[in-house]
Amino acid sequence: MSRYNLHLTILLIFCLLLTFRMAASGQENLAATYSPSVLQQVLPEPLRFGALPQAKDKFWTSTIPMSMRNSYIQYGRTFKGKAWVGIPDSLFADYQKTGNRTGYEREYFARRKQISNLVMAEIMEHKGVFMNDIINGIHYFFHETWWGLPAHYPTDHPVTDNQVVDLFNGETANLLAWTIYMLHDELEEREVGICKKTRNEIARRFLNPARTKQYAWKNGLNNWNTWICSNWLSCVLLCEEHRDWQMEAIRQIVTSLDKFYEHYPDDGGCEEGINYWERAGASFIECMNLLELATNQHPDIKNGRKIHAIASYPYNMYIGNGKYTNWADASQTVGILPNISFCVGHYLSDHQLMNYARYVGDQYKYIDNAGKVYNASGNYPFLSRELLFLTQYNVYRQTTPVEPLLQYTCLPDLQISTARSTENSTDGLFLAAKGGHNGESHNHNDVGNFIIYKNAEPLIIDIGVGTYTAQTFSAKRYELFNCRSAYHNVPLINGMEQHEGKQYRAQKVKFSNKKKRATMSLDIAEAYPKEACVDKWQRTIRLNRGKDVVITEKYKLSEYKQPTELILICCGKALFDGDNKIVIDNGKTPGTLLFDHHELTARIEKIDHQDAVIQNSWQQRELYRIRLILREPSLKGKTSYSVK
């Protein structure tokens, strides 16, 4: 072959590879699969979507065991005959006046819980016993002025002609949409036209404003996008009566979802924290599932690495004994339940996620007490997710429960790693560490933070999410102690805390995992404002398997202003035991902090707070803060300390 022909052949091969790559890349989104021309042919006509068997179908009595059905029915009976009472306007106004969210939300979620249990009980018994209560409930929702939460509304009282689309406006629409789908004939038998009236209300309050207004969440990169789109898609498939509006809504939905997916890191990490996975990554996959059920069109991204990485996030963050690595606005006891996690695993054929979901279900004794687990789902039971999950009951029943105790995980995009002493065991130490930046969604100022558990019990912790108020999502967010870097396991350099913003980030992040040790190293100097006068702060966090966790700080300052402090947040009492030792007593598996008292002096203080969410997360245990203070006024230096 001549040199010319060889070069030509290489060029042709390169062009072909580039063409295939571009074609593949172009298909790596939902809009390519669900284009208007395709949807016109395969999308069910309005009101013809029938993905699940309705209540009258014998599926429910032939597939779901009587013991499980009785559990749902018993919970429904607790709401039978219960009055539907309106929520006082004063509670709605509280948010604007005082910043309090909990008063209104408690009443709001109670009414959603009421109808969710009544509907599920009627589906499982199907004798008409709960129908009058359900109809009264539907009429109650007709009389609510707006279906969302005060924190998401511009004024201190809602008005009829301003139907803002928020997370829970969409949730309520979805709940009612599945109610009238599942019980359509039974409802119409008792009140002719009630389903049509419900569809009209869903259109007025949710479908029409979602389709016609340019909300920021449509271009959003956090859970608002996927959470609302999952509810929007359900309502479009179940309730939209106009073909053109149906098509336009789905075009907007897949466009919004693609923006979310494109931004999502390739490692599948949820920067909002484990609490939000169910409404971020999982809601995205839920939308994929719904679209495939509706059209029988298989999206290419279903086979992609990234979507499977998104599905793996919960078990990658799992510590053991029902506890999770809780970065950002998250809790260690987040309580991911089987209804969504199993469905995601089943849809993607992720057997590890399915095994994990079955394990979680067994911990809750789901098969014996399904109604209780249903009621443990978030703020109130999610009807649509439970119904879809129950259609997979036979597969779930045959799935082996496995607790996912991975020895090591690394999410390089999110800059998170976890490591444990022994694979498939909670014995010994568990370490998780993070880099990232301080402009993440639901951010805490915590670049370089780490946590340590012993036998799956907390020693060095991330305090996690607190009670949401108006301040939580305001300019004063970083005045909240649980969001400040002063209450995370990172240094106070020259007396300065880390600063919020994407530019405040980790540099030179490296991961290593070997048989005897796992290490993460990073430079966190850029996480601090210039007033900290820090040129370099190289932090190395190493798990020595079967022994201890060693943290090494190597630093260089441009100016010395005051002693730097190394902060450690402890679950349980921290008590001195000699000059160089502090015992951390969490009440179950105490740990020991060792340090060089010639280099560091230690102070211990109790963290006094009254936040109920934080108290519940740590089982009412006291929280303590250890301050290891550098003795020498040096511009550069190195020190180490360990936990075992």
C-alpha positions in Angstrom: 0.0 0.0 0.0 1.4 3.4 -0.9 2.0 6.1 1.7 -0.8 8.1 0.1 -3.3 5.3 0.3 -2.3 4.5 3.9 -2.8 8.1 4.9 -6.2 8.1 3.1 -7.3 4.9 4.8 -6.3 6.3 8.2 -8.2 9.5 7.4 -11.3 7.6 6.3 -11.2 5.4 9.5 -10.8 8.5 11.6 -13.8 10.2 9.9 -15.9 7.1 10.4 -15.1 6.9 14.0 -15.8 10.5 14.5 -19.1 10.1 12.7 -20.1 7.2 14.9 -19.0 9.1 18.0 -21.0 12.1 17.0 -24.0 10.0 16.2 -23.8 8.2 19.5 -23.3 11.5 21.3 -26.3 12.9 19.6 -28.4 10.0 20.8 -27.2 10.4 24.4 -30.3 12.3 25.4 -34.1 11.9 25.7 -35.0 14.5 23.1 -33.4 12.3 20.4 -35.5 9.3 21.4 -38.7 11.1 21.9 -38.7 13.6 19.1 -42.0 15.1 18.0 -42.1 13.0 14.9 -41.6 9.8 16.9 -44.1 10.8 19.6 -46.7 11.6 17.0 -46.7 7.9 16.1 -46.1 6.1 19.4 -47.6 8.3 22.2 -51.0 7.2 23.4 -53.8 9.6 22.5 -55.0 11.8 25.4 -56.6 9.8 28.3 -55.4 6.5 26.7 -52.4 5.9 28.8 -52.9 2.7 30.8 -49.5 1.7 32.2 -50.9 0.1 35.4 -53.9 -2.0 36.1 -56.8 0.0 37.6 -58.3 -0.8 41.0 -61.1 -2.9 39.4 -58.4 -5.2 37.8 -58.0 -8.6 39.4 -54.2 -8.1 39.4 -54.3 -6.5 42.9 -56.2 -9.3 44.6 -54.4 -12.1 42.7 -50.8 -10.8 43.0 -50.6 -8.9 46.3 -51.0 -11.2 49.4 -54.0 -10.6 51.6 -51.6 -9.9 54.6 -50.1 -7.0 52.7 -53.4 -5.7 51.4 -54.8 -5.8 55.0 -51.9 -3.6 56.1 -52.8 -0.9 53.7 -56.5 -1.3 54.5 -55.8 -0.9 58.3 -54.0 2.4 57.7 -56.9 3.6 55.5 -59.4 2.8 58.2 -57.6 5.2 60.6 -58.8 8.0 58.2 -62.3 6.7 57.5 -64.8 9.3 58.5 -62.2 11.9 59.4 -63.3 15.4 58.6 -61.6 17.4 55.9 -60.7 20.7 57.6 -59.2 23.7 55.9 -55.8 25.0 56.9 -55.9 28.5 58.5 -54.6 31.3 56.4 -52.6 32.5 59.4 -50.4 29.4 59.1 -49.7 30.1 55.5 -48.7 33.7 56.3 -46.3 32.5 59.1 -43.5 31.9 56.6 -43.5 35.4 55.3 -43.8 36.9 58.8 -41.5 34.7 60.9 -39.7 32.3 58.5 -41.4 29.3 60.1 -42.2 26.5 57.6 -43.2 23.6 59.9 -46.6 24.9 61.1 -48.3 25.0 57.7 -46.4 22.0 56.3 -47.5 19.8 59.2 -51.2 20.4 58.4 -50.6 20.4 54.6 -48.8 17.0 54.6 -51.4 15.5 56.9 -54.1 16.1 54.4 -52.1 14.5 51.6 -51.4 11.6 53.9 -55.1 11.2 54.5 -56.1 10.8 50.9 -53.0 8.7 50.0 -54.0 6.1 52.6 -57.7 6.2 51.7 -57.0 5.6 48.0 -54.5 2.8 48.7 -56.9 1.1 51.1 -59.8 1.3 48.5 -57.5 -0.2 45.8 -56.5 -3.1 48.1 -60.0 -3.8 49.4 -62.2 -2.6 46.5 -65.5 -2.8 48.3 -66.4 0.9 48.1 -65.9 1.4 51.9 -63.6 4.3 51.4 -65.2 6.0 48.4 -67.2 8.7 50.2 -64.1 9.8 52.1 -62.1 9.9 48.9 -64.7 12.0 47.1 -64.9 14.4 50.1 -61.1 14.6 49.9 -61.1 15.5 46.2 -63.6 18.2 46.9 -61.4 19.5 49.8 -58.5 19.9 47.3 -60.8 21.8 44.9 -61.3 24.3 47.7 -57.6 24.8 48.5 -56.6 28.0 46.8 -53.2 26.8 45.8 -51.6 23.3 46.1 -48.0 24.3 46.9 -46.0 25.4 50.0 -45.7 29.0 51.4 -41.9 28.9 51.1 -42.4 28.8 47.3 -45.1 31.5 46.9 -44.3 35.2 46.4 -46.8 36.6 49.0 -48.2 35.7 52.4 -51.4 34.4 51.0 -52.2 32.6 47.7 -54.7 33.9 45.2 -56.7 31.9 42.7 -55.3 33.6 39.6 -51.7 33.0 40.5 -51.1 29.3 40.2 -47.3 29.1 40.7 -45.8 25.7 39.8 -43.7 24.4 42.7 -42.6 20.9 43.9 -45.7 20.2 45.9 -48.2 21.9 43.6 -47.0 19.2 41.2 -47.0 16.5 43.8 -50.7 17.2 44.7 -51.6 17.2 41.0 -49.9 13.9 40.5 -51.6 12.4 43.6 -55.0 13.4 42.3 -54.2 12.3 38.7 -53.4 8.8 39.9 -56.4 8.7 42.2 -58.9 9.4 39.3 -57.0 7.0 37.0 -57.1 4.1 39.5 -60.7 4.7 40.7 -62.2 6.3 37.6 -65.3 4.1 37.3 -65.9 3.9 41.0 -65.8 7.7 41.3 -68.0 8.3 38.4 -70.6 5.8 39.7 -71.0 7.9 42.8 -70.6 11.4 41.3 -70.8 11.8 37.6 -68.3 14.3 36.2 -65.9 14.3 39.2 -63.0 12.9 37.2 -63.5 15.6 34.5 -63.6 18.3 37.1 -60.5 17.0 38.7 -58.7 17.0 35.3 -59.8 20.6 34.8 -58.4 21.6 38.2 -55.1 19.8 37.4 -54.9 21.6 34.1 -55.7 25.0 35.6 -53.4 24.7 38.6 -50.5 22.7 37.1 -50.5 21.6 33.5 -51.3 25.0 31.8 -48.9 27.1 33.8 -46.2 24.5 33.6 -46.5 24.4 29.8 -47.0 28.2 29.1 -44.7 29.9 31.7 -40.9 30.0 31.5 -40.0 28.8 35.0 -36.3 28.8 36.0 -36.6 25.2 37.1 -37.0 24.1 33.5 -33.3 25.0 33.0 -32.4 23.9 36.5 -29.6 21.6 37.4 -31.0 20.4 40.8 -34.0 18.4 42.0 -36.6 21.0 41.1 -36.1 20.1 37.5 -36.6 16.3 37.8 -39.0 16.4 40.7 -41.5 18.6 38.9 -40.9 16.9 35.5 -41.7 13.5 37.0 -45.1 14.8 38.3 -45.7 16.9 35.1 -45.1 13.8 32.9 -47.5 11.7 34.9 -50.2 14.4 34.7 -49.7 14.9 31.0 -50.0 11.2 30.3 -53.0 10.7 32.6 -54.9 14.0 32.3 -54.0 16.2 29.3 -57.0 16.2 27.0 -55.4 18.2 24.0 -53.1 16.3 21.7 -51.1 19.5 20.7 -50.6 20.5 24.4 -49.7 16.9 25.3 -47.0 16.9 22.6 -45.7 20.4 23.5 -45.5 19.5 27.2 -43.5 16.3 26.6 -41.2 18.3 24.3 -40.5 20.7 27.1 -40.1 17.9 29.7 -37.5 16.0 27.7 -35.6 19.2 26.9 -35.5 20.1 30.7 -34.5 16.6 31.6 -31.7 16.6 29.1 -30.3 19.8 30.6 -30.3 18.2 34.0 -28.6 15.0 32.7 -26.0 16.8 30.7 -24.9 18.7 33.8 -25.0 15.7 36.1 -21.5 14.4 36.8 -20.4 11.2 35.0 -19.6 9.5 38.3 -23.3 9.7 39.2 -22.7 11.7 42.4 -25.6 13.8 43.8 -24.1 17.0 45.0 -27.3 17.8 46.9 -26.7 15.0 49.2 -28.2 11.5 49.7 -31.6 13.0 50.9 -32.2 14.4 47.4 -31.2 11.4 45.3 -34.8 10.1 45.3 -36.0 13.4 43.8 -32.9 14.2 41.6 -31.3 11.2 39.9 -34.1 8.8 40.8 -36.8 11.1 39.5 -34.9 11.4 36.2 -34.8 7.6 35.8 -38.5 7.5 36.9 -39.3 9.8 33.9 -37.3 7.5 31.6 -39.4 4.6 32.9 -42.7 6.4 32.4 -41.8 7.5 28.8 -40.8 3.9 27.9 -44.0 2.5 29.5 -46.0 5.0 27.5 -44.3 4.7 24.1 -42.4 1.4 24.2 -39.4 3.4 22.9 -36.1 2.4 24.6 -33.9 5.4 25.2 -30.2 4.9 24.3 -29.0 6.4 27.6 -30.6 3.5 29.4 -27.5 1.4 28.5 -25.0 4.2 29.2 -22.5 4.2 32.0 -23.6 7.5 33.4 -27.2 6.5 34.1 -26.0 3.4 35.9 -23.6 5.5 37.9 -26.6 7.7 39.0 -28.5 4.6 40.1 -25.5 3.4 42.2 -25.2 6.5 44.3 -27.2 5.3 47.3 -25.2 2.2 47.9 -22.0 4.0 47.2 -22.8 6.3 50.1 -24.0 3.6 52.4 -22.1 3.1 55.7 -24.1 0.2 57.3 -26.9 -0.4 59.7 -29.1 2.0 57.9 -26.7 5.0 57.9 -25.4 7.0 55.0 -22.6 9.5 54.2 -24.5 12.7 54.7 -22.8 15.6 52.8 -24.8 18.8 52.0 -28.4 19.0 53.2 -28.6 15.4 54.2 -29.1 13.2 57.3 -27.2 10.0 58.2 -30.5 8.3 58.7 -32.0 9.4 55.4 -34.2 6.3 55.1 -34.2 5.4 51.4 -37.2 3.1 50.9 -37.7 0.2 48.5 -40.6 1.7 46.4 -38.3 4.0 44.3 -34.9 2.3 44.7 -36.3 -1.1 43.7 -38.1 0.4 40.7 -34.9 2.2 39.5 -32.9 -1.0 40.0 -35.5 -3.1 38.1 -35.8 -0.6 35.2 -32.0 -0.6 34.7 -31.4 -4.2 35.6 -29.1 -3.1 38.4 -29.2 -6.2 40.6 -27.0 -4.6 43.3 -29.6 -1.8 43.7 -32.4 -4.4 43.7 -30.7 -6.5 46.3 -30.1 -3.4 48.4 -33.8 -2.3 48.1 -34.9 -5.7 49.2 -32.5 -5.5 52.2 -33.9 -2.1 53.2 -37.5 -3.5 52.8 -36.6 -6.4 55.1 -35.2 -4.1 57.7 -38.6 -2.3 57.7 -40.4 -5.7 57.5 -42.1 -4.5 54.4 -43.9 -7.6 53.4 -45.4 -8.0 56.9 -46.2 -4.4 57.4 -46.5 -2.7 54.0 -48.8 0.0 55.2 -46.3 1.2 57.7 -43.5 1.4 55.2 -45.8 3.2 52.7 -46.4 5.8 55.4 -42.7 6.2 56.0 -42.2 7.5 52.5 -41.1 11.2 52.9 -43.6 13.7 54.2 -46.6 11.6 53.1 -47.1 8.4 51.1 -46.3 8.6 47.4 -49.2 6.8 45.8 -47.8 6.6 42.2 -44.4 5.2 43.3 -46.0 2.6 45.6 -48.4 1.4 42.8 -45.6 1.0 40.3 -43.5 -0.8 42.9 -46.3 -3.2 43.7 -46.6 -4.2 40.0 -43.1 -5.6 40.5 -43.9 -7.4 43.7 -43.3 -10.9 42.4 -39.8 -9.9 41.3 -39.2 -8.1 44.6 -40.3 -11.2 46.5 -37.7 -13.4 44.7 -34.9 -10.9 45.1 -32.2 -11.8 47.6 -31.6 -9.1 50.3 -28.0 -7.9 50.4 -26.6 -5.1 52.5 -24.1 -3.2 50.2 -21.0 -2.8 52.3 -18.5 -1.8 49.6 -14.9 -1.7 50.6 -14.0 1.4 48.5 -15.8 3.9 46.3 -14.5 6.9 44.5 -16.5 9.6 42.7 -13.8 11.7 41.0 -16.2 14.4 39.6 -17.9 15.1 42.9 -14.5 14.5 44.6 -15.8 12.0 47.2 -14.4 8.7 48.4 -15.4 6.2 51.0 -13.4 3.3 52.4 -13.9 0.6 55.1 -11.6 -1.7 56.9 -13.3 -4.9 55.7 -15.4 -5.5 52.6 -19.0 -6.8 53.3 -18.6 -6.0 57.0 -19.4 -3.1 59.3 -16.6 -4.2 61.7 -13.8 -1.7 62.0 -13.5 1.9 60.7 -15.3 3.6 57.9 -13.9 6.7 56.3 -15.5 9.2 53.9 -13.9 12.4 52.6 -14.8 15.1 50.1 -13.3 17.9 48.1 -15.5 19.7 45.7 -16.4 23.4 46.0 -18.6 25.7 48.1 -21.1 26.5 45.3 -22.8 23.1 45.2 -26.6 22.9 45.4 -27.6 22.7 49.1 -24.0 23.5 49.9 -22.3 23.5 53.2 -18.9 25.2 53.5 -17.0 21.9 53.9 -14.2 21.5 51.3 -11.8 18.9 52.8 -14.4 17.5 55.2 -14.3 13.9 56.4 -16.3 11.6 58.6 -15.3 8.5 60.6 -17.6 5.7 61.8 -16.6 2.6 63.9 -18.6 -0.6 63.6 -21.1 1.6 61.7 -21.5 4.0 64.7 -20.6 7.6 64.3 -17.4 9.1 65.8 -16.3 12.1 63.7 -19.4 13.4 61.9 -20.9 15.9 59.5 -23.8 17.5 61.5 -26.0 17.5 58.4 -29.3 19.1 57.6 -31.2 21.1 60.1 -34.8 22.3 60.2 -35.7 24.2 57.1 -36.7 27.9 57.7 -36.7 31.0 55.5 -33.1 31.5 56.6 -32.0 28.2 55.1 -32.3 29.4 51.5 -31.5 33.1 52.1 -28.4 35.2 52.1 -28.0 34.4 55.8 -27.7 30.6 55.1 -24.1 30.5 56.3 -25.0 32.0 59.7 -26.6 28.6 60.4 -24.1 26.7 62.5 -24.6 23.4 60.6 -23.8 25.1 57.3 -20.6 27.0 58.5 -17.2 25.5 58.0 -16.5 26.3 61.7 -18.8 23.3 62.5 -17.3 20.9 59.9 -14.1 18.9 60.2 -11.9 21.5 58.4 -9.4 24.1 59.7 -10.0 27.6 60.8 -7.0 29.2 59.2 -5.7 32.4 60.8 -9.2 32.5 62.4 -10.9 32.5 59.0 -13.7 30.1 57.9 -14.2 28.9 54.4 -16.3 31.0 52.1 -19.3 30.1 50.0 -19.1 30.2 46.2 -18.0 27.9 43.4 -14.5 29.6 43.2 -13.8 28.3 46.7 -12.7 24.8 45.9 -10.3 22.0 46.3 -7.2 21.6 44.1 -4.8 18.8 43.3 -7.3 16.1 44.5 -5.8 12.6 44.4 -7.3 9.2 45.4 -5.6 6.0 46.1 -6.8 2.6 47.3 -4.5 -0.3 48.1 -5.0 -3.5 50.1 -3.8 -2.0 53.4 -4.8 1.6 53.0 -7.0 4.1 51.2 -6.0 7.7 50.9 -7.4 11.0 49.7 -5.2 14.1 49.4 -6.2 17.6 48.4 -5.1 21.2 48.7 -7.9 23.2 50.4 -6.2 26.6 50.4 -8.5 28.0 47.7 -11.6 27.2 49.8 -10.7 30.2 52.1 -10.9 33.9 51.4 -7.7 35.9 50.8 -7.9 37.2 54.4 -6.9 33.7 55.6 -3.4 34.4 54.0 -3.0 30.7 53.1 -0.9 29.7 50.1 -1.1 26.0 50.5 -3.0 23.6 52.8 -2.3 20.1 51.8 -4.6 17.7 53.7 -4.0 13.9 53.5 -6.7 11.6 55.0 -5.7 7.9 55.2 -7.5 4.9 56.4 -5.0 2.2 57.6 -7.2 -0.8 57.4 -7.5 -2.7 60.7 -5.7 0.1 62.5 -6.7 3.8 62.4 -7.4 7.0 60.3 -4.5 9.4 60.1 -5.0 13.0 59.0 -1.9 15.0 58.0 -1.9 18.8 57.5 1.0 20.4 55.6 0.6 24.1 55.2 2.2 27.4 54.0 0.9 30.8 55.1 1.8 34.2 53.6 1.1 35.9 56.9 0.5 34.7 60.5 -2.4 36.5 62.3 -3.5 34.1 65.0 -3.4 30.4 65.8 -5.0 28.0 63.3 -7.5 25.5 64.7 -8.2 22.0 63.4 -11.9 21.4 64.0 -13.4 17.9 64.7 -17.2 17.4 65.3 -18.0 14.4 67.5 -21.1 12.4 68.1 -21.2 11.8 71.9 -19.1 13.2 74.7 -15.5 14.0 74.1 -13.3 13.6 77.2 -9.6 14.1 77.9 -7.6 11.0 78.8 -4.1 12.4 79.3 -2.2 15.1 77.5 -2.4 13.6 74.0 -5.6 11.6 74.0 -9.4 12.4 73.8 -12.0 9.6 74.1 -15.1 10.0 72.0 -17.9 8.2 73.7 -20.9 7.7 71.3 -22.5 5.3 73.8 -21.9 2.2 71.7 -18.4 2.0 70.2 -16.1 4.6 71.7 -13.2 5.9 69.7 -9.9 7.6 70.5 -8.3 10.8 69.1 -4.5 10.9 69.4 -2.4 14.0 68.7 1.1 15.4 69.5 0.5 17.7 72.5 3.9 19.4 71.8 2.5 20.6 68.4 -1.2 20.9 69.3 -3.2 22.0 72.3 -6.8 20.8 72.5 -10.1 22.3 73.7 -13.4 20.6 74.0 -16.8 22.3 73.9 -20.4 21.1 73.8 -22.5 22.2 70.8 -25.7 23.6 72.3 -28.6 23.7 69.9 -32.3 23.0 69.9 -32.8 21.8 66.3 -35.2 18.8 66.3 -34.1 17.5 62.9 -30.5 17.4 64.0 -31.4 15.9 67.4 -33.4 13.1 65.7 -30.7 12.4 63.2 -28.2 11.7 66.0 -30.7 9.8 68.2 -30.7 12.7 70.8 -27.0 12.2 71.5 -24.9 15.2 72.5 -22.6 16.8 69.9 -19.1 18.1 70.8 -16.6 20.2 69.0 -12.8 19.5 69.5 -10.5 22.4 68.6 -6.9 21.3 68.0 -4.9 24.5 68.1 -1.4 24.8 66.5 1.1 26.0 69.1 3.8 27.4 66.9 3.3 30.8 65.1 4.9 29.4 61.9 4.3 30.4 58.3 4.8 26.7 57.3 4.6 23.4 59.0 3.2 19.9 59.2 1.3 18.0 61.8 -0.7 14.8 62.1 -3.4 13.3 64.3 -5.3 10.0 64.3 -8.6 8.4 65.2 -9.0 4.7 66.1 
